[in-house]
């Protein structure tokens, strides 16, 4: 594998990041823990179809830009690291492997996201209780992302190639 991305791959990742941002703003799914968006589904799809690097780039940029565009600048560094790590782990464990490996990869990456946002929320709010309150919404967001990514991935795997 080439250690550098090709121009086509960089362009594809940029378009996917932009699409991920647009879908995250337009589609909001109500749950008991609040509204969830599709940012996780996009991160998981890229990580599972591409590589750990692809998942990290799209995850980190999507999380960072989503928070900056929504006006939550204080959250942006946390989202960059948390979503980047989430995409990296999903790609490292499950990229181009069996459905069971991909499911495990997404669950591990989701755990990292939930724990990361627990600590980020507790840090920014100065309250452990607020950190605990964020767990249900983050689990719901990861669950929707898992389901959507695993349902859509087979159709995209024949059409999309990422390094």
C-alpha positions as CSV (number, residue, x, y, z in Angstrom):
1,X,0.0,0.0,0.0
2,X,1.2,3.5,-0.9
3,X,2.1,5.5,2.2
4,X,0.6,8.6,0.5
5,X,-3.0,9.3,-0.5
6,X,-3.7,9.8,-4.2
7,X,-5.4,12.9,-5.5
8,X,-8.5,10.9,-6.2
9,X,-8.6,9.5,-2.6
10,X,-8.0,13.0,-1.1
11,X,-10.9,14.4,-3.2
12,X,-13.1,11.5,-2.3
13,X,-12.5,11.9,1.4
14,X,-13.1,15.7,1.1
15,X,-16.5,15.1,-0.7
16,X,-17.4,12.4,1.9
17,X,-16.6,14.8,4.8
18,X,-18.7,17.5,3.2
19,X,-21.6,15.0,2.6
20,X,-21.2,13.8,6.2
21,X,-21.5,17.4,7.5
22,X,-24.6,18.1,5.3
23,X,-26.4,14.9,6.4
24,X,-25.6,15.6,10.0
25,X,-27.3,19.0,9.8
26,X,-30.3,17.9,7.7
27,X,-31.2,14.5,9.2
28,X,-32.0,14.6,13.0
29,X,-33.5,11.5,14.5
30,X,-35.5,12.0,17.8
31,X,-34.6,9.6,20.6
32,X,-35.3,9.6,24.4
33,X,-31.8,11.0,24.9
34,X,-32.3,13.9,22.5
35,X,-31.7,14.2,18.8
36,X,-29.0,12.1,17.0
37,X,-27.4,12.8,13.7
38,X,-25.7,10.7,11.1
39,X,-22.1,11.7,11.7
40,X,-21.2,8.3,13.1
41,X,-22.7,6.4,10.2
42,X,-20.5,8.4,7.8
43,X,-17.4,7.8,9.9
44,X,-18.1,4.1,10.2
45,X,-18.8,3.7,6.5
46,X,-15.5,5.4,5.5
47,X,-13.5,3.4,8.0
48,X,-15.0,0.1,7.0
49,X,-14.8,0.7,3.3
50,X,-11.3,2.3,3.4
51,X,-8.7,2.2,6.0
52,X,-7.8,3.4,9.5
53,X,-6.3,6.5,8.0
54,X,-9.4,7.3,6.0
55,X,-11.6,6.8,9.0
56,X,-9.4,9.0,11.1
57,X,-9.4,11.8,8.6
58,X,-13.1,11.9,7.9
59,X,-13.9,11.3,11.5
60,X,-11.7,14.0,12.9
61,X,-12.6,16.6,10.3
62,X,-16.3,15.8,10.5
63,X,-16.4,16.2,14.2
64,X,-14.2,19.3,14.2
65,X,-16.1,21.1,11.4
66,X,-19.6,20.1,12.8
67,X,-18.8,21.7,16.1
68,X,-17.3,24.8,14.6
69,X,-20.2,25.3,12.2
70,X,-22.7,24.8,15.0
71,X,-21.0,27.4,17.2
72,X,-19.6,25.0,19.7
73,X,-15.9,26.0,19.4
74,X,-15.1,24.7,22.9
75,X,-16.1,21.2,21.8
76,X,-14.1,21.2,18.5
77,X,-10.7,20.0,19.8
78,X,-12.4,17.2,21.8
79,X,-14.5,16.2,18.7
80,X,-11.4,16.2,16.5
81,X,-9.6,13.7,18.8
82,X,-12.6,11.6,19.8
83,X,-14.1,11.2,16.3
84,X,-10.7,10.8,14.7
85,X,-9.8,8.0,17.1
86,X,-13.2,6.5,16.6
87,X,-12.7,6.4,12.8
88,X,-9.2,5.1,13.2
89,X,-10.2,2.2,15.5
90,X,-13.1,1.2,13.3
91,X,-10.9,1.1,10.3
92,X,-8.0,-0.6,12.1
93,X,-10.1,-3.4,13.4
94,X,-12.8,-3.8,10.7
95,X,-11.7,-2.4,7.4
96,X,-12.5,-4.7,4.5
97,X,-13.2,-7.7,6.8
98,X,-16.1,-9.9,7.7
99,X,-19.4,-8.5,8.9
100,X,-18.7,-9.9,12.4
101,X,-15.3,-8.2,12.5
102,X,-16.8,-4.9,11.3
103,X,-19.6,-5.1,13.9
104,X,-17.0,-5.6,16.7
105,X,-14.9,-2.8,15.3
106,X,-17.8,-0.4,15.3
107,X,-18.8,-1.4,18.9
108,X,-15.2,-0.8,20.1
109,X,-15.0,2.5,18.3
110,X,-18.5,3.5,19.7
111,X,-17.3,2.7,23.2
112,X,-14.3,5.0,22.7
113,X,-16.7,7.8,21.5
114,X,-19.1,7.4,24.5
115,X,-16.2,7.3,27.0
116,X,-14.5,10.2,25.3
117,X,-17.5,12.4,25.3
118,X,-18.3,11.4,28.9
119,X,-15.0,12.9,30.0
120,X,-15.2,15.9,27.6
121,X,-18.7,16.7,29.0
122,X,-17.6,16.3,32.6
123,X,-14.6,18.5,31.9
124,X,-16.4,21.3,30.1
125,X,-19.4,21.3,32.5
126,X,-17.3,20.7,35.7
127,X,-19.8,18.0,36.6
128,X,-19.6,14.3,36.6
129,X,-23.4,14.1,36.6
130,X,-23.6,15.9,33.3
131,X,-21.0,13.5,31.9
132,X,-23.2,10.6,32.9
133,X,-26.3,12.3,31.4
134,X,-24.6,12.4,28.0
135,X,-24.0,8.7,27.9
136,X,-27.5,7.7,26.7
137,X,-27.6,10.1,23.8
138,X,-24.2,9.1,22.6
139,X,-25.1,5.4,22.8
140,X,-28.2,6.1,20.7
141,X,-26.1,8.0,18.1
142,X,-23.6,5.2,17.9
143,X,-26.4,2.6,17.6
144,X,-28.0,4.4,14.7
145,X,-24.6,4.8,13.1
146,X,-23.9,1.1,13.5
147,X,-27.2,0.0,12.0
148,X,-27.0,2.4,9.0
149,X,-23.3,1.7,8.3
150,X,-23.8,-2.1,8.3
151,X,-26.9,-1.9,6.1
152,X,-25.5,0.5,3.5
153,X,-21.9,-0.9,3.4
154,X,-22.6,-3.9,1.2
155,X,-24.2,-1.7,-1.5
156,X,-21.3,0.8,-1.4
157,X,-18.5,-1.7,-1.2
158,X,-18.9,-2.5,-4.9
159,X,-18.9,1.1,-6.0
160,X,-16.5,3.0,-3.6
161,X,-12.8,2.3,-3.2
162,X,-10.7,4.1,-0.7
163,X,-7.1,3.6,0.4
